[in-house]
Structure formats: structure tokens, C-alpha cells
Amino acid sequence: MSEEVNPFESLQEQVDDAAVHLDVDPGTLERLKNPERVLETTLSVEMDDGSTDVFRAYRSQFNGARGPYKGGIRYHPQVSRDEVKALSGWMVYKCAVVDIPYGGGKGGIVIDPDDYSESELERVTRSFATELRPFIGEDKDIPAPDVNTGRREMNWIKDTYETLENTTEPGVITGKAPDSGGSAGRVEATGRSVMLSAREAFDYLGKQTDGATVAVQGYGNAGSVAAKLLEDLGASVVAVSDSSGAAYDPDGLDTRAIKERKSETGDVTDYDTPETLTNEELLTLDVDLLVPAALENAIDGDLAEDVQADVIVEAANGPLTPDADDVLTDRNVRVLPDILANAGGVTVSYFEWVQNRQRFYWDEERVNEELETVIVDAFDDLTETFENRDLPNFRTAAYVLAIERVLTASEQGGTWP
Ligand code: NAD
């Protein structure tokens, strides 16, 4: 992973790359590249032994032209102000690409959750939710899960908010457990949109998913579901990885068995495979499809020279640096960008919010059908923009499409003095 590349600078470069193909004045461009506001706070939390630990936490609200700010909360030692700003900007353009009525936000706490007990994590989460309370709400800003957070943390945030506000407002947060107002299909949604994007891209490029070889970097929520659903399409998932390294079998892995083993031991490399690889070796395997599903900057310009995959579908946010993008465009490796490919998570979050507000719940079949419609329509819009504007790659096409939608909403709102 390239440590030097600042994800916020990557986001700004991606917007600049698209703006070349749009008629945007310099002031508007600055607005498209910077958050409207960022909350930075310090949480003081009592530990189980009676001592107090402090944690830095952030929430960035990037752009609300198209609707309430929307985006996850990440728990990770590498969370930083710039990372959160970048992730919140990606959310703006992601929601616009799939045309759901949200702006973009993102939050994070600088913490390694493995170092804390469940009760300590609950107090950390409730402390953050208390700080967030004035800024969030179902019509203001709607957090969701991200790396190292899930239903449990979302339920705590909902409960803290509702207790302090003396109300019931399940739509204040998405990614909840079903009995707390969560949607069917939410856990699988991100991996499902990765599979759908890969399926559409292969079809568009005249390739077969049946029999295609696949490598997946990062075997968490997004990666493991994508792997399973790609296997269901007939693809052969030959390598998967996590922080411990990569499991590799050129004849294809059993994605469900490996997931089960990982949930028992914590590491994919504990699964019995003919070979293990490093993450770098996985990223440069000669496969038909590569799915980076871990963190930002997994592939930099140097590594991109060695990538042998024909198609990359980004499950993670920002897994390619701008240099990597340039190299892969030159080498004609097709990259389906994160802001479309992993948009299933936020799309089903949107469905969850709609169901919460209507207090009327859909079954999983309906959720999956509606999601498929959204992703396929967005893919068609993206490829139409790509062809009609003669753009260099799918990422620039996605940003051109998204920025135009954000600009239209801003222009319709006019300028407030
Ligand atoms: P997760 O915590 O469930 O999984 C992350 C996985 O990546 C873990 O298996 C971890 O071991 C692995 N990992 C971490 N560092 C690694 C490295 N250097 N090399 C290889 N593997 C590594 O997280 P997730 O929810 O699956 O999120 C993964 C990515 O997908 C993130 O970029 C996240 O922002 C993005 N994403 C997730 C969702 C969602 O709904 N979960 C939605 C949109 C985008």
C-alpha cells in the first residue's frame, strides 16, 4: 500500500480530471473539491479499569445540494481528518452516480477496536453519538457502517440519539439490525453491487463471467460477499486476502468455506490451500477480474505497472491512487470505479431510510430487485457518458455524470448571500 498518497488529494485530483470536460467556474470547482464543514472532536471515555482514554473523532459533511449528508463511520487507527474528508466527498459523487437523493458525509474514530472490550466500545460509540447529535437526523445527516463498524454500533448510535431526543427516529442511521429498523439485504448490498457492476462491465466488454478468474483483496463484508456472488455467477475465485496475507488455489476456492474458516480463526490464511501469497502478489495475479476490497491506496503507480488483470472492479473506496489510474488507463485495463461499484451499500441504506420513514418494510427479494435496477441504470448512464463525451476512462465518466447532477441541484437552489 502506498502510504504517501493523501486520499483527499486523490479525490480533488479526480474532480479536477472530470472538470476538464465540464464548464465549471473556479469558485464552483473549489466547492466541489472541499467539504462544507468538518466536526473534529475529542472523546474522553472511561475504560473498564476506571482509567480514562481519549480518542480523536471526525464527521465531515461535504455537500448537501442533493439531500441529507450520508455516509459511514469508520473505526481504524489510520483514520485522519483528510481521510474522512476524502471519504465524504466520494459519498457525494457516489450518491449522485446512482441518482439517490443524498449528499455526502463520513465519520471516523482513531481507534483499533481489537484493543477494547465490548463495553468500552459501547461507551466510545455513545460518546461519539452524543457529540454528533446536533448535526445528525433523518433530514440532516445519516451515518452508516464502514470499516470495523456494523449493526451493533449503528444500534447504539440510534439508541443514544433517540434517548437524548426523546423520540423514535430509526431513519437517523442505517445499517441497523432488522429488529431495530434495518433493511433486508443491507449486509450483502455492497458485495452485490460489486457483482452487478462486474457482470455489467463484462457484458459491455464482450467478456464472460462464467469461468472468469477472480482475485479479491480484503475478505471482510464487501469482499467476501462479492466473492460469493461472483462464484454464483460461475466465476472461479482463485485468491482472497486479508491483513494476514492471501489464500490461493489456481483451481478455485470455496468462498463460503473460506469465510466460515475466517470467522472461526480471524485469518483467511488459516484456510487449507495449496499456496499462500502476499497481498502484493495477489494484486498482480494474472486473472480476468481483480476486486480490491480493503482500504485506500492499495495500488499505486508502480504496482499498477505489474497488474495483470483485465478488469478491476473497486469494492473499496479509493483503492487506486491517481498515478495508478493513469498507468492503468494507458495500459487499457478497465477500472469500474468505487463510486458506482460499491454504491450498493448506500443504495440499500437509502431503501432502509425510505422503509423507516414509511414504517413499511420490504422483503429481501424486493430489495435486491430494486438494487439491481439502480445499479444497472447507473452503469448504462455511465457508459453513455463515457461514449458520448469521448472520455479517457470509466472513472472520469462517473465523475462527469455525478458532478453534473450535483451542479444542477446547486444551480436550481441558487446562491444564498
Ligand atoms: P471490513 O472491515 O468488513 O473488511 C475489510 C477487510 O480488509 C478485512 O478482511 C481486513 O483484514 C482486510 N484488510 C485490511 N487491510 C488490508 C490489507 N492491507 N491487505 C489486505 N486486506 C486488508 O470492511 P468492509 O466494510 O468490507 O469495507 C472494505 C472497503 O469497502 C472499505 O474501503 C470501505 O470503505 C468500502 N465500502 C464498504 C461498504 C460496506 O457497506 N461495508 C460500502 C461501501 C464501501
Residues whose N, C-alpha, C, O or C-beta is under 5 A from the ligand:
A	BS01	NAD	P145 D146 V147 N148 T190 Q217 G218 Y219 G220 N221 A222 G223 S241 D242 S243 N279 A293 A294 L295 A315 A316 N317 N342 G345
